[in-house]
Amino acid sequence: MTTIQNSPPSIDLKVSVWQHIKNAIAGTEADYTAIPLKRAIFLLAVPMILELVMESTFAVVDIYFVSKLGASAVATVGLTETYIFLLYSIAMGLAMAVTAIIARRIGEKNKESAGTTAVQSIILALLASIPFSLAGIFFAKDMLALMGADQWAIENGYRYTQWMLGGNMVIMLLFVINAIFRGAGDAAIAMRVLWISNGINIILCPVMISGFGPIPALGIEGAAIATNIGRGIGVLIQLWFLFKGHKRIQIKLSELYWDAKSMLGILRTSLGGIGQMIVAMTSWIFLMRILAEVGSEAVAGATIAIRLMMFTMMPAWGLSNAAATLVGQNLGAENPDRAESAVWRTGAYNMVYLLIVSVVYFTFNDSLMRIFTNDSKVIEIGAEWLRILSFSYFVYGWWMVSTAAFNGAGDTKTPTYINLVFFWLIQIPLSWYLAISLGWQHTGVFWGVFFSETSVGLFTLWLFSRGKWKTVKV
């Protein structure tokens, strides 16, 4: 394990902390392979954290308003998200590859190749979205029934599923284009796009659900329409920034063509990322299916709890994304020791943050659930998961950063194999055995998740410490 070396002072004493925050939010042209490491982490992490906090804020606001429609409506959102998670697995897998390749090209000072990679990744995102759109539009009821949805969800909630899956192109493009900006080091742009997009979502969500003035009350369907409008506007802003050009990367009209070689390179690198996300996301689908056997209250409680978890996890993901960019750019600049130091630093920051969150979960789990629902059974189930999670939440910080390091280096296969073992071969069978065979119901699922995800975090960190990721070529 490489120890963290002291770096030069990262904050100029003549410049206030607030000025550095302002610079991070506005975006800088700093060379992240040359400036002091603490400053590089700070400049990248601040906009990435703020970006993801807004994303998770919307998720919490969305479920808050949907929860007013009842447990079946919340369950509809949760069951639909099991399919959305499959979409996320492809979008995030592509995003991992795009971030790694563009970061490597930027580190090599090859902006033209970075622009070509950006175009090909957008084309891939568009192609990948088509099957999900067709499935969501034509088979929404069947997909909900397959997941064990109750009658209300199938008869009344299916339009939510239609809108969310039918309009999935905007989700795919948001992920991939923001990955382009992050890989280039333009994290501030990715942040602004999601703030605008989700700000619109937050405003439109209650209006579309409950109605306002000439806008009729659309119920759960309105939540999905609001999401599509907000994300669609975000994609238009992304494209404007890409073609206008901003500091580090720009797409030129001359680069708008099909480049089979470049696309195959992205696809090869992304397969591991897609694989690792599919394994993780399908594991979640199986867990939701087990919870559906227990009842709608179990699905609703888990859905609210996972939204809370995602909200508090976003700063940790932001730090992890910063680590991925620093790993890619510093490997491109042939400075692997600096890349490794960035990971150990961000991992330590993540651990401290998630330890604080663990205390909050352990102490206030019931109160947190009561913000979203008055259903005593739903509150009890969600609070139990938050309490169990608090026992090892800090391990997630190390897992996220070490996985980001593999992905940032372009080694997306190693996390795939890890996820395959710990999620498919351990988490799913263990959760089923505890919940169904032993009759622990939802409690069995929660302890199955606790054991498997704590184990995968510790193992991934150990594997990262061996250092083979430094030799990966992309």
SEMAR-186883 format. One record per residue (C-alpha): residue in three letters; x, y, z. Coordinates in nm, 3 decimals. Layout:
BEGIN
   code         u         v         w
    ALA         X         Y         Z
...
***
This chain:
BEGIN
   code         u         v         w
    MET     0.000     0.000     0.000
    THR     0.146     0.334    -0.101
    THR     0.149     0.590     0.176
    ILE     0.016     0.938     0.108
    GLN     0.294     1.185     0.055
    ASN     0.265     1.540     0.182
    SER     0.185     1.775    -0.104
    PRO     0.256     2.148    -0.127
    PRO    -0.003     2.369     0.044
    SER    -0.319     2.345    -0.160
    ILE    -0.479     2.669    -0.050
    ASP    -0.306     3.000    -0.107
    LEU    -0.328     3.188     0.221
    LYS    -0.385     3.509     0.025
    VAL    -0.699     3.360    -0.128
    SER    -1.001     3.285     0.090
    VAL    -1.164     2.944     0.104
    TRP    -1.478     3.103    -0.038
    GLN    -1.279     3.222    -0.340
    HIS    -1.163     2.865    -0.401
    ILE    -1.522     2.744    -0.373
    LYS    -1.625     3.013    -0.620
    ASN    -1.351     2.902    -0.860
    ALA    -1.459     2.537    -0.828
    ILE    -1.822     2.622    -0.904
    ALA    -1.737     2.856    -1.191
    GLY    -1.484     2.614    -1.341
    THR    -1.114     2.668    -1.397
    GLU    -0.854     2.587    -1.660
    ALA    -0.617     2.440    -1.402
    ASP    -0.405     2.142    -1.503
    TYR    -0.513     1.867    -1.262
    THR    -0.198     1.669    -1.334
    ALA     0.026     1.953    -1.211
    ILE    -0.145     2.157    -0.938
    PRO    -0.122     2.048    -0.571
    LEU    -0.326     1.732    -0.516
    LYS    -0.550     1.869    -0.241
    ARG    -0.644     2.162    -0.461
    ALA    -0.712     1.933    -0.758
    ILE    -0.944     1.715    -0.546
    PHE    -1.116     2.027    -0.412
    LEU    -1.172     2.188    -0.753
    LEU    -1.314     1.865    -0.899
    ALA    -1.506     1.738    -0.597
    VAL    -1.700     2.055    -0.509
    PRO    -1.897     2.079    -0.837
    MET    -1.934     1.699    -0.857
    ILE    -2.076     1.687    -0.503
    LEU    -2.313     1.977    -0.569
    GLU    -2.422     1.814    -0.896
    LEU    -2.510     1.485    -0.730
    VAL    -2.667     1.650    -0.426
    MET    -2.914     1.821    -0.657
    GLU    -2.982     1.491    -0.835
    SER    -3.056     1.320    -0.505
    THR    -3.254     1.620    -0.379
    PHE    -3.489     1.574    -0.671
    ALA    -3.522     1.202    -0.595
    VAL    -3.620     1.283    -0.237
    VAL    -3.862     1.561    -0.340
    ASP    -4.015     1.335    -0.605
    ILE    -4.083     1.050    -0.363
    TYR    -4.216     1.301    -0.106
    PHE    -4.495     1.412    -0.339
    VAL    -4.560     1.066    -0.480
    SER    -4.592     0.927    -0.125
    LYS    -4.900     1.145    -0.078
    LEU    -5.074     0.919    -0.331
    GLY    -5.031     0.611    -0.109
    ALA    -4.808     0.305    -0.062
    SER    -4.908     0.154    -0.398
    ALA    -4.793     0.469    -0.580
    VAL    -4.458     0.459    -0.401
    ALA    -4.431     0.089    -0.482
    THR    -4.498     0.171    -0.850
    VAL    -4.203     0.410    -0.847
    GLY    -3.984     0.151    -0.676
    LEU    -4.078    -0.128    -0.915
    THR    -4.034     0.096    -1.220
    GLU    -3.693     0.195    -1.089
    THR    -3.585    -0.167    -1.095
    TYR    -3.604    -0.139    -1.476
    ILE    -3.462     0.213    -1.473
    PHE    -3.167     0.067    -1.281
    LEU    -3.101    -0.163    -1.576
    LEU    -3.092     0.146    -1.796
    TYR    -2.865     0.315    -1.544
    SER    -2.630     0.018    -1.563
    ILE    -2.579     0.075    -1.935
    ALA    -2.563     0.453    -1.901
    MET    -2.318     0.436    -1.611
    GLY    -2.109     0.169    -1.782
    LEU    -2.078     0.389    -2.090
    ALA    -2.010     0.688    -1.866
    MET    -1.726     0.507    -1.688
    ALA    -1.560     0.426    -2.019
    VAL    -1.613     0.776    -2.157
    THR    -1.471     0.941    -1.845
    ALA    -1.168     0.710    -1.845
    ILE    -1.089     0.754    -2.216
    ILE    -1.145     1.129    -2.231
    ALA    -0.950     1.183    -1.907
    ARG    -0.662     0.982    -2.055
    ARG    -0.671     1.186    -2.381
    ILE    -0.685     1.514    -2.189
    GLY    -0.391     1.400    -1.976
    GLU    -0.205     1.329    -2.302
    LYS    -0.303     1.680    -2.429
    ASN    -0.491     1.525    -2.724
    LYS    -0.812     1.731    -2.742
    GLU    -0.899     1.629    -3.098
    SER    -0.916     1.261    -3.001
    ALA    -1.121     1.358    -2.695
    GLY    -1.375     1.530    -2.922
    THR    -1.403     1.223    -3.144
    THR    -1.462     1.004    -2.840
    ALA    -1.738     1.240    -2.725
    VAL    -1.927     1.214    -3.056
    GLN    -1.908     0.836    -3.071
    SER    -2.022     0.799    -2.711
    ILE    -2.331     1.011    -2.780
    ILE    -2.418     0.791    -3.078
    LEU    -2.381     0.480    -2.861
    ALA    -2.607     0.634    -2.595
    LEU    -2.880     0.701    -2.851
    LEU    -2.864     0.346    -2.988
    ALA    -2.873     0.193    -2.639
    SER    -3.187     0.385    -2.541
    ILE    -3.409     0.247    -2.820
    PRO    -3.491    -0.102    -2.674
    PHE    -3.589     0.047    -2.337
    SER    -3.818     0.302    -2.502
    LEU    -4.000     0.034    -2.703
    ALA    -4.037    -0.196    -2.401
    GLY    -4.168     0.081    -2.178
    ILE    -4.419     0.217    -2.428
    PHE    -4.573    -0.115    -2.530
    PHE    -4.526    -0.347    -2.231
    ALA    -4.552    -0.127    -1.919
    LYS    -4.834    -0.327    -1.755
    ASP    -4.663    -0.659    -1.823
    MET    -4.336    -0.532    -1.678
    LEU    -4.504    -0.418    -1.357
    ALA    -4.692    -0.747    -1.326
    LEU    -4.367    -0.939    -1.372
    MET    -4.223    -0.756    -1.071
    GLY    -4.521    -0.850    -0.854
    ALA    -4.700    -0.514    -0.859
    ASP    -5.043    -0.491    -0.698
    GLN    -5.362    -0.422    -0.896
    TRP    -5.354    -0.045    -0.840
    ALA    -5.001    -0.019    -0.979
    ILE    -5.089    -0.221    -1.288
    GLU    -5.415    -0.039    -1.364
    ASN    -5.327     0.315    -1.256
    GLY    -4.949     0.339    -1.226
    TYR    -4.846     0.193    -1.560
    ARG    -4.844     0.534    -1.731
    TYR    -4.563     0.639    -1.498
    THR    -4.365     0.340    -1.625
    GLN    -4.448     0.430    -1.986
    TRP    -4.321     0.784    -1.949
    MET    -4.006     0.693    -1.753
    LEU    -3.894     0.414    -1.986
    GLY    -4.034     0.564    -2.306
    GLY    -3.838     0.885    -2.246
    ASN    -3.523     0.714    -2.124
    MET    -3.312     0.875    -2.399
    VAL    -3.277     1.191    -2.191
    ILE    -3.150     0.987    -1.895
    MET    -2.894     0.811    -2.113
    LEU    -2.770     1.134    -2.269
    LEU    -2.748     1.316    -1.935
    PHE    -2.524     1.043    -1.795
    VAL    -2.296     1.013    -2.098
    ILE    -2.255     1.381    -2.182
    ASN    -2.186     1.472    -1.820
    ALA    -1.927     1.194    -1.820
    ILE    -1.762     1.373    -2.114
    PHE    -1.741     1.693    -1.912
    ARG    -1.610     1.514    -1.603
    GLY    -1.340     1.331    -1.795
    ALA    -1.229     1.659    -1.948
    GLY    -1.221     1.819    -1.604
    ASP    -1.522     2.045    -1.672
    ALA    -1.709     1.924    -1.364
    ALA    -1.863     2.269    -1.314
    ILE    -2.061     2.236    -1.639
    ALA    -2.197     1.894    -1.540
    MET    -2.301     2.048    -1.209
    ARG    -2.484     2.342    -1.366
    VAL    -2.669     2.116    -1.610
    LEU    -2.811     1.896    -1.335
    TRP    -2.896     2.193    -1.115
    ILE    -3.103     2.347    -1.393
    SER    -3.256     2.015    -1.499
    ASN    -3.352     1.900    -1.152
    GLY    -3.453     2.250    -1.043
    ILE    -3.715     2.239    -1.319
    ASN    -3.814     1.889    -1.204
    ILE    -3.864     2.003    -0.846
    ILE    -4.087     2.293    -0.956
    LEU    -4.292     2.090    -1.203
    CYS    -4.331     1.771    -0.995
    PRO    -4.594     1.895    -0.742
    VAL    -4.764     2.100    -1.015
    MET    -4.802     1.801    -1.247
    ILE    -4.906     1.562    -0.968
    SER    -5.162     1.783    -0.792
    GLY    -5.251     2.031    -1.067
    PHE    -5.227     2.410    -1.070
    GLY    -5.441     2.660    -1.257
    PRO    -5.503     2.530    -1.610
    ILE    -5.274     2.230    -1.551
    PRO    -5.484     1.927    -1.449
    ALA    -5.388     1.691    -1.167
    LEU    -5.214     1.400    -1.340
    GLY    -5.123     1.198    -1.031
    ILE    -4.826     0.966    -1.053
    GLU    -4.809     1.013    -1.431
    GLY    -4.739     1.383    -1.374
    ALA    -4.422     1.300    -1.179
    ALA    -4.281     1.116    -1.481
    ILE    -4.380     1.394    -1.725
    ALA    -4.208     1.654    -1.506
    THR    -3.894     1.442    -1.495
    ASN    -3.881     1.407    -1.873
    ILE    -3.929     1.780    -1.928
    GLY    -3.656     1.874    -1.681
    ARG    -3.406     1.621    -1.811
    GLY    -3.484     1.705    -2.174
    ILE    -3.400     2.070    -2.110
    GLY    -3.080     1.957    -1.939
    VAL    -2.972     1.761    -2.247
    LEU    -3.028     2.067    -2.471
    ILE    -2.805     2.272    -2.241
    GLN    -2.537     2.001    -2.249
    LEU    -2.532     1.997    -2.629
    TRP    -2.510     2.374    -2.641
    PHE    -2.203     2.369    -2.415
    LEU    -2.041     2.087    -2.614
    PHE    -2.074     2.259    -2.950
    LYS    -2.002     2.606    -2.817
    GLY    -1.686     2.479    -2.654
    HIS    -1.590     2.555    -2.297
    LYS    -1.233     2.556    -2.170
    ARG    -1.133     2.191    -2.215
    ILE    -1.343     2.017    -2.479
    GLN    -1.545     2.106    -2.787
    ILE    -1.724     1.907    -3.056
    LYS    -1.666     2.045    -3.405
    LEU    -1.904     1.994    -3.696
    SER    -1.623     1.816    -3.881
    GLU    -1.623     1.548    -3.605
    LEU    -1.990     1.453    -3.657
    TYR    -1.938     1.121    -3.828
    TRP    -1.943     0.748    -3.751
    ASP    -1.596     0.636    -3.644
    ALA    -1.614     0.256    -3.608
    LYS    -1.264     0.221    -3.460
    SER    -1.321     0.482    -3.191
    MET    -1.669     0.347    -3.114
    LEU    -1.538    -0.007    -3.076
    GLY    -1.273     0.120    -2.836
    ILE    -1.539     0.287    -2.623
    LEU    -1.758    -0.023    -2.641
    ARG    -1.475    -0.256    -2.536
    THR    -1.388    -0.038    -2.239
    SER    -1.753     0.013    -2.147
    LEU    -1.843    -0.358    -2.150
    GLY    -1.678    -0.410    -1.814
    GLY    -1.850    -0.104    -1.670
    ILE    -2.186    -0.209    -1.812
    GLY    -2.128    -0.559    -1.680
    GLN    -2.049    -0.445    -1.327
    MET    -2.352    -0.216    -1.319
    ILE    -2.586    -0.480    -1.466
    VAL    -2.474    -0.724    -1.200
    ALA    -2.533    -0.468    -0.924
    MET    -2.862    -0.339    -1.066
    THR    -3.012    -0.680    -1.144
    SER    -2.922    -0.778    -0.791
    TRP    -3.137    -0.488    -0.678
    ILE    -3.420    -0.610    -0.905
    PHE    -3.410    -0.951    -0.736
    LEU    -3.410    -0.787    -0.394
    MET    -3.717    -0.580    -0.485
    ARG    -3.884    -0.895    -0.615
    ILE    -3.819    -1.065    -0.281
    LEU    -3.960    -0.762    -0.098
    ALA    -4.266    -0.768    -0.325
    GLU    -4.333    -1.119    -0.190
    VAL    -4.347    -0.965     0.157
    GLY    -4.591    -0.688     0.052
    SER    -4.632    -0.335    -0.086
    GLU    -4.536    -0.185     0.252
    ALA    -4.198    -0.359     0.235
    VAL    -4.137    -0.225    -0.118
    ALA    -4.252     0.125    -0.018
    GLY    -4.035     0.130     0.296
    ALA    -3.730     0.012     0.101
    THR    -3.798     0.264    -0.177
    ILE    -3.807     0.559     0.063
    ALA    -3.501     0.431     0.250
    ILE    -3.301     0.393    -0.070
    ARG    -3.390     0.750    -0.170
    LEU    -3.259     0.872     0.165
    MET    -2.948     0.661     0.123
    MET    -2.886     0.800    -0.225
    PHE    -2.930     1.155    -0.096
    THR    -2.662     1.113     0.171
    MET    -2.440     0.907    -0.057
    MET    -2.414     1.173    -0.328
    PRO    -2.127     1.371    -0.171
    ALA    -1.934     1.044    -0.144
    TRP    -2.006     0.966    -0.509
    GLY    -1.890     1.316    -0.599
    LEU    -1.556     1.257    -0.430
    SER    -1.531     0.919    -0.602
    ASN    -1.593     1.078    -0.942
    ALA    -1.318     1.328    -0.869
    ALA    -1.085     1.037    -0.794
    ALA    -1.175     0.869    -1.125
    THR    -1.092     1.184    -1.323
    LEU    -0.764     1.233    -1.137
    VAL    -0.665     0.870    -1.189
    GLY    -0.733     0.887    -1.563
    GLN    -0.562     1.220    -1.623
    ASN    -0.257     1.139    -1.411
    LEU    -0.211     0.799    -1.574
    GLY    -0.232     0.980    -1.909
    ALA     0.039     1.215    -1.784
    GLU     0.244     0.908    -1.677
    ASN     0.224     0.987    -1.305
    PRO     0.074     0.672    -1.143
    ASP     0.195     0.751    -0.789
    ARG     0.002     1.079    -0.790
    ALA    -0.303     0.889    -0.919
    GLU    -0.281     0.646    -0.627
    SER    -0.235     0.923    -0.371
    ALA    -0.553     1.088    -0.500
    VAL    -0.746     0.770    -0.424
    TRP    -0.619     0.730    -0.070
    ARG    -0.698     1.093     0.008
    THR    -1.051     1.085    -0.128
    GLY    -1.115     0.751     0.041
    ALA    -1.020     0.898     0.379
    TYR    -1.249     1.197     0.322
    ASN    -1.534     0.963     0.225
    MET    -1.489     0.748     0.534
    VAL    -1.509     1.045     0.770
    TYR    -1.820     1.182     0.597
    LEU    -2.007     0.850     0.597
    LEU    -1.921     0.787     0.961
    ILE    -2.111     1.107     1.041
    VAL    -2.403     0.992     0.825
    SER    -2.402     0.657     1.007
    VAL    -2.457     0.832     1.339
    VAL    -2.752     1.023     1.190
    TYR    -2.906     0.703     1.049
    PHE    -2.868     0.516     1.376
    THR    -3.012     0.799     1.583
    PHE    -3.284     0.949     1.366
    ASN    -3.397     0.666     1.132
    ASP    -3.759     0.679     1.245
    SER    -3.780     1.059     1.221
    LEU    -3.630     1.057     0.872
    MET    -3.891     0.811     0.747
    ARG    -4.175     1.015     0.901
    ILE    -4.087     1.305     0.672
    PHE    -4.219     1.104     0.377
    THR    -4.503     0.890     0.510
    ASN    -4.746     0.845     0.797
    ASP    -4.789     0.472     0.733
    SER    -4.657     0.310     1.052
    LYS    -4.560    -0.016     0.879
    VAL    -4.370     0.162     0.601
    ILE    -4.192     0.376     0.860
    GLU    -4.095     0.071     1.065
    ILE    -3.953    -0.115     0.764
    GLY    -3.757     0.179     0.622
    ALA    -3.622     0.280     0.962
    GLU    -3.497    -0.073     1.022
    TRP    -3.295    -0.069     0.699
    LEU    -3.139     0.267     0.783
    ARG    -3.045     0.139     1.128
    ILE    -2.887    -0.182     0.994
    LEU    -2.706     0.016     0.726
    SER    -2.552     0.250     0.982
    PHE    -2.336    -0.028     1.125
    SER    -2.097    -0.030     0.827
    TYR    -2.188     0.267     0.608
    PHE    -1.832     0.405     0.619
    VAL    -1.710     0.099     0.426
    TYR    -1.913     0.223     0.128
    GLY    -1.681     0.523     0.108
    TRP    -1.378     0.307     0.045
    TRP    -1.569     0.080    -0.191
    MET    -1.687     0.372    -0.406
    VAL    -1.343     0.532    -0.431
    SER    -1.150     0.211    -0.498
    THR    -1.403     0.107    -0.765
    ALA    -1.379     0.454    -0.919
    ALA    -1.001     0.412    -0.932
    PHE    -1.031     0.089    -1.133
    ASN    -1.284     0.249    -1.367
    GLY    -1.088     0.573    -1.401
    ALA    -0.785     0.371    -1.502
    GLY    -0.994     0.192    -1.767
    ASP    -0.994    -0.140    -1.578
    THR    -1.370    -0.194    -1.578
    LYS    -1.345    -0.574    -1.582
    THR    -1.209    -0.622    -1.230
    PRO    -1.507    -0.455    -1.055
    THR    -1.737    -0.664    -1.279
    TYR    -1.591    -0.991    -1.153
    ILE    -1.605    -0.862    -0.795
    ASN    -1.971    -0.761    -0.829
    LEU    -2.058    -1.094    -0.991
    VAL    -1.931    -1.287    -0.690
    PHE    -2.056    -1.064    -0.409
    PHE    -2.393    -0.960    -0.555
    TRP    -2.512    -1.256    -0.760
    LEU    -2.344    -1.545    -0.580
    ILE    -2.370    -1.408    -0.225
    GLN    -2.622    -1.123    -0.188
    ILE    -2.921    -1.266    -0.379
    PRO    -2.909    -1.626    -0.242
    LEU    -2.836    -1.504     0.111
    SER    -3.120    -1.249     0.106
    TRP    -3.364    -1.507    -0.030
    TYR    -3.260    -1.764     0.228
    LEU    -3.292    -1.524     0.520
    ALA    -3.614    -1.358     0.400
    ILE    -3.809    -1.654     0.261
    SER    -3.655    -1.978     0.383
    LEU    -3.596    -1.860     0.741
    GLY    -3.902    -1.633     0.738
    TRP    -3.718    -1.313     0.835
    GLN    -3.910    -1.130     0.559
    HIS    -3.777    -0.778     0.485
    THR    -3.529    -0.802     0.774
    GLY    -3.358    -1.093     0.598
    VAL    -3.310    -0.884     0.283
    PHE    -3.158    -0.599     0.482
    TRP    -2.908    -0.823     0.662
    GLY    -2.822    -0.996     0.336
    VAL    -2.739    -0.658     0.184
    PHE    -2.540    -0.559     0.493
    PHE    -2.319    -0.867     0.482
    SER    -2.255    -0.873     0.107
    GLU    -2.188    -0.501     0.061
    THR    -1.963    -0.472     0.363
    SER    -1.763    -0.767     0.234
    VAL    -1.737    -0.632    -0.121
    GLY    -1.615    -0.295     0.009
    LEU    -1.330    -0.443     0.209
    PHE    -1.227    -0.684    -0.068
    THR    -1.225    -0.415    -0.340
    LEU    -1.007    -0.188    -0.129
    TRP    -0.758    -0.470    -0.070
    LEU    -0.744    -0.549    -0.442
    PHE    -0.688    -0.183    -0.528
    SER    -0.393    -0.169    -0.288
    ARG    -0.211    -0.430    -0.501
    GLY    -0.169    -0.167    -0.776
    LYS    -0.217    -0.367    -1.098
    TRP    -0.465    -0.106    -1.224
    LYS    -0.171     0.128    -1.294
    THR    -0.067    -0.076    -1.597
    VAL    -0.401    -0.064    -1.785
    LYS    -0.397     0.089    -2.137
    VAL    -0.698     0.256    -2.299
***
